[in-house]
Amino acid sequence: NCLWLVVITMTTVGYGDVYPSTDIGRLIAVLSCFEAVVLIALVIEITNTRLSLDDPSQRLVDFTYRVREYKETRRSATLLIERMYMVSPVYRRLHPSARSRTKLGDDAFGKSLERDWAENDRMGLGVMGDAEVMRLIRHFRRARRRLETRESGMRSDVGLQLAEVTESMLSLESEVGFLLDQVEASVHKLRARV
């Protein structure tokens, strides 16, 4: 009954079917609940510590993500440049037979989109009148922003590591200086005896 009381009280609000009736029993129930909270917290912390990555592994994962985002940024830039060239007037002048590559479809909706694109192009928007170019620009900017965010995080990580190394070097330098003073004092004592 005691185990049932502690488990049900800790995991839910309690059913009320088992409860302590004396003051000592209530005190023991409260202490048991606090002990259960501490034990559950310890189990969670130990599990979290065992499953978390150490520093070199975390840096490797971050580097892998950074390489992936760099490749995505390059791919986005390549697609954007290719599409901008295909819809540019220069491409249409050099390849008049390739005009169909920029067509949006043979159905009525595709033809209306192409007509709207041609009107926007006549209004002086150039390649910015193409919806696909605008989509690729947004995609490229998002990929570039993610890459820059990841790079700034990597730079701050290196800065923190440099500060830690500098601090440890300064503490080692002071310890070596202290030991050197002790050695010199010992040498003077030995020379005085001789």
C-alpha positions as CSV (number, residue, x, y, z in Angstrom):
1,N,0.0,0.0,0.0
2,C,2.8,2.4,0.8
3,L,4.5,1.8,-2.6
4,W,1.1,2.3,-4.3
5,L,0.6,5.6,-2.4
6,V,4.0,7.0,-3.4
7,V,3.9,5.9,-7.0
8,I,0.3,7.1,-7.6
9,T,0.9,10.4,-5.8
10,M,4.1,11.1,-7.7
11,T,2.9,10.2,-11.2
12,T,-0.7,11.6,-10.9
13,V,-2.7,13.6,-8.4
14,G,-3.6,10.4,-6.5
15,Y,-6.8,8.5,-6.5
16,G,-7.6,8.8,-2.8
17,D,-8.2,5.1,-2.4
18,V,-5.0,4.7,-0.2
19,Y,-4.0,7.5,2.1
20,P,-2.2,7.8,5.4
21,S,-4.4,8.3,8.4
22,T,-1.9,9.2,11.1
23,D,0.4,12.2,11.4
24,I,3.5,10.0,11.2
25,G,2.2,8.3,8.2
26,R,1.5,11.6,6.4
27,L,5.1,12.7,7.3
28,I,6.5,9.5,5.9
29,A,4.4,9.9,2.7
30,V,5.6,13.5,2.2
31,L,9.2,12.5,2.8
32,S,8.8,9.5,0.4
33,C,7.4,11.8,-2.3
34,F,10.4,14.2,-1.9
35,E,12.8,11.3,-2.0
36,A,11.0,10.0,-5.2
37,V,11.4,13.4,-6.8
38,V,15.2,13.4,-6.0
39,L,15.6,9.9,-7.3
40,I,13.7,10.6,-10.5
41,A,15.8,13.8,-11.0
42,L,19.0,11.8,-10.6
43,V,17.9,9.2,-13.1
44,I,17.0,11.9,-15.6
45,E,20.3,13.7,-15.1
46,I,22.4,10.6,-15.4
47,T,20.6,9.6,-18.6
48,N,21.0,13.0,-20.0
49,T,24.7,13.0,-19.2
50,R,25.3,9.6,-20.7
51,L,23.4,10.5,-23.9
52,S,24.8,14.0,-24.5
53,L,27.8,14.4,-26.9
54,D,31.2,15.4,-25.6
55,D,32.8,18.6,-27.0
56,P,34.8,17.1,-29.9
57,S,31.7,15.0,-31.1
58,Q,29.5,18.1,-30.9
59,R,32.0,20.1,-32.9
60,L,32.0,17.3,-35.5
61,V,28.2,17.4,-35.7
62,D,28.3,21.2,-36.1
63,F,30.9,21.0,-38.8
64,T,28.9,18.4,-40.7
65,Y,25.8,20.6,-40.6
66,R,27.9,23.6,-41.7
67,V,29.2,21.6,-44.7
68,R,25.7,20.6,-45.6
69,E,24.5,24.2,-45.4
70,Y,27.4,25.3,-47.5
71,K,26.5,22.8,-50.2
72,E,22.9,23.9,-50.1
73,T,23.9,27.5,-50.4
74,R,26.1,26.7,-53.5
75,R,23.3,24.7,-55.1
76,S,20.8,27.5,-54.5
77,A,23.2,30.0,-56.0
78,T,23.8,27.8,-59.0
79,L,20.1,27.4,-59.7
80,L,19.5,31.1,-59.2
81,I,22.2,32.1,-61.7
82,E,21.1,29.5,-64.2
83,R,17.4,30.6,-64.0
84,M,18.3,34.3,-64.2
85,Y,20.4,33.7,-67.3
86,M,17.6,31.6,-68.9
87,V,15.0,34.3,-68.5
88,S,17.3,37.2,-69.4
89,P,17.0,39.0,-72.7
90,V,20.6,38.1,-73.5
91,Y,19.8,34.4,-73.4
92,R,16.7,34.9,-75.6
93,R,18.8,36.9,-78.1
94,L,21.5,34.2,-78.3
95,H,19.1,31.3,-78.3
96,P,15.9,32.3,-80.1
97,S,14.8,28.6,-80.5
98,A,15.1,28.0,-76.7
99,R,12.4,30.5,-75.8
100,S,10.1,27.5,-75.0
101,R,12.3,26.6,-72.1
102,T,11.0,29.5,-70.2
103,K,7.3,28.7,-71.0
104,L,5.2,27.9,-68.1
105,G,2.9,25.4,-69.8
106,D,0.6,24.8,-72.7
107,D,-2.7,25.0,-70.8
108,A,-4.7,28.2,-70.4
109,F,-3.3,28.9,-67.0
110,G,0.3,28.5,-68.2
111,K,-0.3,30.7,-71.1
112,S,-1.9,33.4,-68.9
113,L,1.2,33.2,-66.6
114,E,3.5,33.6,-69.5
115,R,1.5,36.5,-70.8
116,D,1.6,38.2,-67.4
117,W,5.4,37.5,-67.3
118,A,5.8,39.1,-70.7
119,E,3.8,42.2,-69.5
120,N,6.0,42.5,-66.4
121,D,9.0,42.2,-68.6
122,R,7.8,45.0,-70.9
123,M,7.3,47.1,-67.8
124,G,11.1,47.0,-67.2
125,L,11.2,44.4,-64.4
126,G,13.5,42.2,-66.4
127,V,14.3,38.9,-64.8
128,M,12.6,40.0,-61.5
129,G,9.2,39.5,-63.3
130,D,9.8,35.8,-63.2
131,A,8.2,34.1,-60.2
132,E,10.7,31.2,-60.2
133,V,13.6,33.7,-60.0
134,M,12.0,35.4,-57.0
135,R,11.5,32.0,-55.3
136,L,15.1,31.0,-55.9
137,I,16.3,34.4,-54.6
138,R,14.4,33.8,-51.4
139,H,15.7,30.3,-51.1
140,F,19.3,31.4,-51.6
141,R,19.0,34.2,-49.0
142,R,17.5,31.8,-46.5
143,A,20.4,29.3,-47.1
144,R,23.0,32.0,-46.9
145,R,21.5,33.3,-43.6
146,R,21.6,29.8,-42.1
147,L,25.2,29.4,-43.2
148,E,26.2,32.7,-41.7
149,T,24.4,31.9,-38.4
150,R,26.3,28.6,-38.2
151,E,29.6,30.2,-39.0
152,S,29.1,32.9,-36.3
153,G,28.4,30.2,-33.8
154,M,31.5,28.3,-34.8
155,R,33.6,31.5,-34.4
156,S,32.2,32.2,-30.9
157,D,33.0,28.6,-30.0
158,V,36.6,29.1,-31.1
159,G,36.8,32.3,-29.1
160,L,35.6,30.7,-25.9
161,Q,38.0,27.8,-26.4
162,L,40.9,30.3,-26.9
163,A,39.9,32.2,-23.7
164,E,39.9,28.9,-21.8
165,V,43.3,27.9,-23.1
166,T,44.7,31.4,-22.3
167,E,43.3,31.2,-18.8
168,S,44.8,27.7,-18.2
169,M,48.2,28.9,-19.6
170,L,48.2,31.8,-17.2
171,S,47.4,29.6,-14.2
172,L,50.2,27.2,-15.3
173,E,52.6,30.1,-15.7
174,S,51.9,31.2,-12.1
175,E,52.3,27.7,-10.8
176,V,55.6,27.3,-12.6
177,G,56.8,30.6,-11.3
178,F,55.9,29.5,-7.7
179,L,57.7,26.2,-8.2
180,L,60.8,28.0,-9.6
181,D,60.9,30.2,-6.5
182,Q,60.8,27.1,-4.3
183,V,63.6,25.5,-6.2
184,E,65.8,28.6,-6.0
185,A,65.2,28.8,-2.3
186,S,66.1,25.1,-1.9
187,V,69.3,25.7,-3.9
188,H,70.3,28.6,-1.7
189,K,69.8,26.5,1.4
190,L,71.9,23.7,0.0
191,R,74.7,26.2,-1.0
192,A,74.6,27.7,2.5
193,R,75.1,24.3,4.1
194,V,78.1,23.5,1.9
